Amino acid sequence: MFQLFDLIMTSPIGVFIAGLAQDVIYAALIVSDCDECGFNDLGKLLFGGMLAAIIVGVAVSILLRRAKKSRAGRIAICVD
């Protein structure tokens, strides 16, 4: 398993994905530049992140269901 992970991370695609992840983390740090946030506000931050994850999950599942319904309504006709 480690060898597969190593092969993926050393490939150009793995390096690109790791670079994107690093850019996203840096962007999140810049956007959430909260000098007053400390461990006192950690609960609020965790709750906000959990709420955002739930909203994104519900939105994605709704979009996937709509896509399945629109695909199921189509009739494919194959002519050989």
N, C-alpha and C positions, 0 to 999 in steps of 0.2 A: 504494500500500500504506500509506503514511504517513497519507493522508487517511482511509482506513478506520479505522486505529488511532485517529486523532484523533477521528473521529465516535463511535467506541465509548467512548473514555475520557471524552468530554464528555457522553455521554448519562447519564441517571439510573442505568441498569443498570451502566455502566462505573464510575461514581463509587461505587456500592454495592460492586462487586467489588473496587475499589481499597481501599475502606475495610475490607472484610473481610480482604484481604491484609495490610494494615497492622496490624489487630488480631491476626492470627495471628502475625505477626513479633514484635510486642510480647509476646504470650503466650509465645512460644518463648524470648525473651530473659529473661523473668521466671522461667520454669520452669528454664532452664538457668543460673541465677545461680551461676556457678562462679568464685569469686574466685581460686582457685588455678590455674585453667586458663590456660595460656599457649601459646606456640608449641611447647613441649615435648609438650603433650598434644594437639596438633592432629591427629596421625596417629590417635590413639585416637578422637577425635571424628569424623573423617572416616570411619573404618572402622565406627563405630557407626551413623552416618547411612546408609552404604551398606548395611549389614546390615538396618537398619530398612526401607529402600526395597525391598530384595529380598523381605523377609517380606511387606510390604504388597502387592507385585506378585503374589506367588504366591497370597496369600489372595484377591485380587480375581479372578485367573484361575480359581481353583477355584470360587468362587461363580458366575462367569459360565458355566462349563461345567455346573455343576449346574442352573442356570436354563435353559440350552439343552436339557439332557436332559429336564427336567420338562416343558418346552414341547413338545418333539418327541414325547413320549408321548401328548399329548392329540390327539384327533381332532375336527376342526371339521366340523360338519354345517350346511350352508346350505340353508335352505328358502325358495324364492322364492314 
